[in-house]
């Protein structure tokens, strides 16, 4: 379910980049706020599902986990992404009103 929701957020951001560039910051922030934690949770679950082999060199699960963790550190914590999204939505409301 997280994959489907994340894919929808990402597709919306990509569509917005092509069709409504003014709304792109909000769409991108929405995708980042959702996909960061979802990707890390999926990678963490994959390690658990595969057991001991999930974090060894015999399986690629550890690569996805490390990539998700580095992306989480690069993009900032989920609270920062949600704060950025809230600021963008608040500015949209002020602009519209």
C-alpha positions in Angstrom: 0.0 0.0 0.0 2.8 2.4 0.8 4.3 1.7 -2.6 1.1 2.6 -4.4 0.6 5.8 -2.4 4.2 6.8 -3.0 4.0 6.1 -6.7 0.9 8.3 -6.9 2.7 11.2 -5.1 5.7 10.8 -7.4 3.6 10.7 -10.5 1.7 13.7 -9.4 4.9 15.6 -8.9 6.2 14.6 -12.3 3.0 15.6 -14.0 3.1 18.9 -12.1 6.6 19.5 -13.4 5.3 19.2 -16.9 2.0 20.9 -16.7 1.8 23.4 -13.7 5.3 24.6 -12.7 3.9 27.0 -10.1 2.5 24.1 -8.1 5.7 22.0 -8.3 7.2 23.0 -4.9 4.1 21.8 -3.1 3.8 18.6 -5.2 7.5 17.8 -4.7 7.4 18.5 -1.0 4.3 16.2 -0.7 6.2 13.4 -2.5 9.4 13.9 -0.4 7.4 14.0 2.9 5.7 10.7 2.1 8.4 8.8 0.1 11.3 9.3 2.5 9.8 7.5 5.5 8.0 5.0 3.3 11.3 4.0 1.5 13.1 3.6 4.8 10.3 1.6 6.3 10.2 -0.7 3.3 14.0 -1.2 3.4 13.9 -1.8 7.1 11.1 -4.4 6.7 13.0 -6.1 3.9 16.0 -6.6 6.2 13.7 -8.2 8.8 11.9 -10.4 6.3 15.1 -11.8 5.0 16.5 -12.5 8.5 20.3 -12.9 8.9 21.1 -13.0 5.2 19.4 -9.6 4.7 22.3 -7.7 6.1 25.1 -9.8 4.6 27.0 -9.5 1.3 25.1 -12.5 -0.1 21.9 -10.5 -0.5 21.3 -7.0 -1.9 18.9 -6.0 0.8 21.6 -4.2 2.8 22.3 -2.0 -0.2 18.7 -0.8 -0.3 18.7 -0.2 3.4 21.9 1.8 3.2 20.6 3.8 0.2 17.3 4.6 2.1 19.2 5.7 5.2 21.6 7.9 3.2 18.6 9.5 1.4 16.9 10.1 4.8 20.0 11.8 6.0 20.4 13.8 2.8 16.8 15.0 2.6 16.4 15.6 6.3 14.1 14.1 8.9 10.4 13.6 8.1 9.5 16.4 10.5 11.5 18.8 8.4 9.9 17.7 5.2 6.4 18.0 6.8 7.3 21.5 8.1 8.4 22.5 4.6 5.1 21.2 3.2 3.1 23.0 5.8 4.9 26.3 5.0 4.2 25.8 1.3 0.6 25.0 1.9 0.2 28.0 4.3 1.7 30.3 1.7 -0.7 28.9 -0.9 -3.6 29.6 1.3 -2.4 33.2 1.9 -1.9 33.7 -1.8 -5.3 32.4 -2.7 -7.1 34.2 0.1 
